[in-house]
Amino acid sequence: MRRMVPMWIAIIAGFAMLLSAFFPMTESLGETFGDVFNVVAAIAFILGAGSLAKVNLAKVSRRDPGWGFAVVTLICFTITIVVGLGKFGVPQNPQFAALPWSGEKEAEGGAFAWIYAYALVPITATMFALLAFYVASAAFRAFRAKNLEAILLLSTAFIILLGRTFAGVVLTGWLPDWASGLRLENLSVYIMQVFNTAGNRAIIIGIALGVSATSLRILLGIDRSWMGSGD
Amino acid sequence: MSGPTRTWAIIIAVIIVLLGVRMSIGGGMGRAYSQRLEQKAEVPANSQTNTPARTITWTEWHAVQPKIYFAAQRADPQQTQVAFSWSDTIGLWIGAFFTLAVFSFLYRDNAGYRLAEAVIIGVSAAYWGVIGFWDTLMPKLFGALVPSFVQAHVMPSLPNPSTATVIAMTFALVLGVLLLMRLAPKGGWISLWPMAFIIGVTAGLKIVSHIEGDLVAQTVATFKPLISPQRIEGVVEIWPTVWASLANTLVVVGVLCCLTYFFFSVDHKGVVGRAARTGIMYLMITFGAAFGFTVMGRVALLAARIEFLFDDWLWLIDPAGKRTIEVAASAVSMLCWW
């Protein structure tokens, strides 16, 4: 019972989506299932919030090492949720000015937009920017041109990096017109259009085949690993 | 000096040096300005609530570049149309602090970085929750189950839901509540039902989208003419034709060789082995290009963060001309002197 019901729910929902792509009369059924899916996925955020609160509150109550950061997480979470749901400071929507919550949640001047601009963006952008150092450091330590494959990878990265910057234009700008194809900026375009296209295309085709096969296994009830092992 | 103390000392020293350089130059720093906009809307009479027609006014503040404020002050020192913005200025300093706190991880893990990490976990979880609530739950779920409330307070243009929509959204609500059972101490197994729905719908969607959008589209795009005449004013040009044909041939051969490498049902020996080896070469070039682009993307982000610190916060550079030319000129001359 505990495994059969979810399996049949997955099969029915999956085949409804599949049928809606092939039969016009079932198109609305597919759209409805899509809407239900979106709503359930949005409710999953509440589950995520509950899980976040549970983990961090447990950390605080046990006085685990670094519990103060758990408090910061909980405070930031609560403030963002409250100002976001309450649309604090959001200017009215001129079309429906009489309605209290008609304004755009991310409108300039609102507290939610402020948090986005001055907390979310600086931290996430800087975290991704940090990767510039770590990628360079890892490449310096790991990349060794010891065989043909490694040489190809390294030289391609080098050409792409230089070809998309002004340095590349300066370095090979002296090449005559008849050899202009060897200029770094042209070489990088050629690599992207030919070799990169071919490689990426094969990878995309491989992924499409893999995803389709896995999805079909789920819909046919062959793959049940998503239900976990426990009953 | 212990490790954490040394880390903090270095972070504080960096901030002090930056602020010291800035203060020695003069001309201000880290301030944000906003412009006042008076808004007005006519609200028609509502017979249902017996509300007469009225005019609603409110004030909006929009961020402007400092040079707008400087120009407004120069024209009229008493003006209040463009003013110093406390909220944006505090935000600017908080953003600068978080940027430096995250950068401090380059030296070693420290409390500043962990503080930024804790903030981003809480804020981003709540951010996506709020987006989900206003973009999905409010118009779809509440719009179907309590349409009069949503129309009266949030979205007056929301159409009345059909019976089928109400049934579907009731079903969605039930699934959602079952999903939340995962947090309950007992009966968590029932959350597998909504999970099954999510997995089934995803599987059904992915089969169609991947076959249609990826498998078929990419296969069709690979069928290229191996001889591709390039004409200029009706005349076939030899070298462009050779290059275009070579490019097409290399793409077709490359895709076939890479797919051969991914095909493990046959031993990679003989012709198949040579094709697979060629496929590896193509893949190495692809990975090299991906690596190059990743590094470039990260460096672009790094440049943007440094620009934020030196331009928006410290006012040491002014590449976009956000402030007066005089401020930028004094900053450059002082930096040269330093």
Interface residues (C-beta under 8 A of the other chain):
Chain A: R2 V5 P6 M7 I9 A10 I11 I12 A13 G14 F15 A16 M17 L18 A21 T32 F33 G34 D35 V36 F37 N38 V39 V40 A41 A42 I43 A44 F45 I46 L47 G48 A49 G50 S51 L52 K54 G66 F69 A70 V72 T73 L74 I75 C76 F77 T78 I79 T80 I81 G84 L85 P91 Q92 P94 Q95 F96 A97 A98 L99 P100 W101 S102 K105 E108 G109 F112 W114 I115 Y116 A117 Y118 A119 L120 V121 P122 I123 T124 A125 T126 M127 F128 A129 L130 L131 A132 F133 V135 A136 A139 L148 E149 A150 L152 L153 L154 S155 T156 A157 F158 I159 I160 L161 R164 G181 Y190 I191 M192 Q193 V194 F195 N196 T197 A198 G199 N200 R201 A202 I203 I204 I205 G206 I207 A208 L209 V211 S212 T214 S215 L216 I218 L219 W226 M227 G228 D231
Chain B: Q39 A41 V43 T51 I56 W58 E60 W61 H62 A63 S87 D88 G91 L92 I94 G95 A96 F98 T99 V102 F103 F105 L106 R114 L115 A116 E117 A118 V119 I120 I121 G122 V123 S124 A125 A126 Y127 W128 G129 V130 I131 G132 F133 W134 D135 T136 L137 K140 L141 A152 H153 V154 M155 P156 A164 T165 A168 M169 F171 A172 L173 L175 G176 L179 L180 R182 L183 W189 L192 W193 P194 M195 A196 F197 I198 I199 G200 V201 T202 A203 G204 L205 K206 I207 V208 H210 I211 D214 L215 Q218 T219 A221 T222 W243 A247 L250 V251 V252 V253 G254 V255 C258 L259 Y261 F262 G279 I280 M281 Y282 L283 M284 I285 T286 F287 G288 A289 A290 F291 G292 F293 T294 V295 M296 R298 V299 L301 L302 A304 R305 F308
